[in-house]
Amino acid sequence: MRSLYLFAGTDGAKIDATRVRVRKRAEEEGGAAALAVFEPSEGRGAPDHEALLGAIPALSLTEARRYLLVDGAERWGSRQLEAVCAVLGEIPPDVTLVLISRAKAPAKLARAVKAAGGELREFAAPKAKDMPRALVAEAKQLGFRLDAAAARMLVDRMGANPVRLHHELERLALWAGDGGEVTADALAAMTTDTSEAVVWALSDALLERNSRRAVSIAERLISQGGNVTGIVYGIASRLRKACAALAQLENGIPPKQVESGLGMHPYAARQLMARLRGSELDELQEATGALADLEVWCRGGTDYGDELALTLALRRATGAT
């Protein structure tokens, strides 16, 4: 076991798995107190480098090895990096420092880790065209066989986000069982819960002003690796169209004319028009405003975390606040 590691790259699933292994090893050797984690507060900002600098030379009150894990090193600025790099060669023998950069490792940090005798591991996410093959290999590691056509279907439906796809593979592993198989036909039958379908379900919940259902669907998207920006992008456009369509209807424009002017697939337009029955324009405008505020938040408008901001916006959009 070395005293210094730097894990970097865009494959969030592999990085998350590495983080789990570090935590497990630390807790097996010295209990929960053996691991100290330094990461952005509520997912924003950068890890507290001053707290890390104070923890590295601290004396241990037990004989157990101490583990210091930093997640988000790519967020450090030049001054923070300089301060951390300066002490990497002075890590006590009873300490293991694990640095995680969820992007390409900062060049200064990578050089300092190598100079200090540490180990650098890079996890680059497969390109979209290579992702199906990677999913087949990962499924094998999870104990089941994923058909190549099914792997391509997963990427087409869910995108190439490694974390989200990893969560879906874990779900499929439970369905298939040890040594089982998931074919394209089986996947088509079981994965109605795709990203697009779930986002539409979330939009419908907002149009119905069903707060509990909206929050539940959003939590499911987040647990599958979705992010607030992607969720907002998926539902804001549909809400704006709904608001514009209802305004036209209230101004006496014939429904067929409104429907044809939505710029959507005919089936999707008909579905949206059907959802507007019984809706109130002021309520839709309030919901649209809540989503607009959430879009501002996604660009750094508040100081609290993703899930809380999303929950608050959805509750406001459905009139629950």
Rosetta blueprint (number, residue, H / E / L):
1 M L
2 R L
3 S L
4 L E
5 Y E
6 L E
7 F E
8 A E
9 G L
10 T L
11 D L
12 G H
13 A H
14 K H
15 I H
16 D H
17 A H
18 T H
19 R H
20 V H
21 R H
22 V H
23 R H
24 K H
25 R H
26 A H
27 E H
28 E H
29 E H
30 G H
31 G L
32 A H
33 A H
34 A H
35 L E
36 A E
37 V E
38 F E
39 E L
40 P L
41 S E
42 E L
43 G L
44 R E
45 G L
46 A L
47 P L
48 D L
49 H H
50 E H
51 A H
52 L H
53 L H
54 G H
55 A H
56 I L
57 P L
58 A L
59 L L
60 S L
61 L L
62 T L
63 E L
64 A L
65 R L
66 R E
67 Y E
68 L E
69 L E
70 V E
71 D E
72 G L
73 A H
74 E H
75 R H
76 W L
77 G L
78 S H
79 R H
80 Q H
81 L H
82 E H
83 A H
84 V H
85 C H
86 A L
87 V L
88 L H
89 G H
90 E H
91 I L
92 P L
93 P L
94 D L
95 V E
96 T E
97 L E
98 V E
99 L E
100 I E
101 S E
102 R L
103 A L
104 K L
105 A L
106 P L
107 A H
108 K H
109 L H
110 A H
111 R H
112 A H
113 V H
114 K H
115 A H
116 A L
117 G L
118 G L
119 E E
120 L E
121 R E
122 E E
123 F L
124 A L
125 A L
126 P L
127 K L
128 A H
129 K H
130 D H
131 M H
132 P H
133 R H
134 A H
135 L H
136 V H
137 A H
138 E H
139 A H
140 K H
141 Q H
142 L L
143 G L
144 F L
145 R E
146 L E
147 D L
148 A H
149 A H
150 A H
151 A H
152 R H
153 M H
154 L H
155 V H
156 D H
157 R H
158 M H
159 G L
160 A L
161 N L
162 P H
163 V H
164 R H
165 L H
166 H H
167 H H
168 E H
169 L H
170 E H
171 R H
172 L H
173 A H
174 L H
175 W H
176 A H
177 G L
178 D L
179 G L
180 G L
181 E E
182 V E
183 T L
184 A H
185 D H
186 A H
187 L H
188 A H
189 A H
190 M H
191 T L
192 T L
193 D L
194 T L
195 S H
196 E H
197 A H
198 V H
199 V H
200 W H
201 A H
202 L H
203 S H
204 D H
205 A H
206 L H
207 L H
208 E L
209 R L
210 N L
211 S H
212 R H
213 R H
214 A H
215 V H
216 S H
217 I H
218 A H
219 E H
220 R H
221 L H
222 I H
223 S H
224 Q L
225 G L
226 G L
227 N L
228 V H
229 T H
230 G H
231 I H
232 V H
233 Y H
234 G H
235 I H
236 A H
237 S H
238 R H
239 L H
240 R H
241 K H
242 A H
243 C H
244 A H
245 A H
246 L H
247 A H
248 Q H
249 L H
250 E H
251 N L
252 G L
253 I L
254 P L
255 P H
256 K H
257 Q H
258 V H
259 E H
260 S H
261 G L
262 L L
263 G L
264 M L
265 H L
266 P H
267 Y H
268 A H
269 A H
270 R H
271 Q H
272 L H
273 M H
274 A H
275 R H
276 L L
277 R L
278 G L
279 S L
280 E L
281 L H
282 D H
283 E H
284 L H
285 Q H
286 E H
287 A H
288 T H
289 G H
290 A H
291 L H
292 A H
293 D H
294 L H
295 E H
296 V H
297 W H
298 C H
299 R L
300 G L
301 G L
302 T L
303 D L
304 Y L
305 G L
306 D H
307 E H
308 L H
309 A H
310 L H
311 T H
312 L H
313 A H
314 L H
315 R H
316 R H
317 A H
318 T L
319 G L
320 A L
321 T L
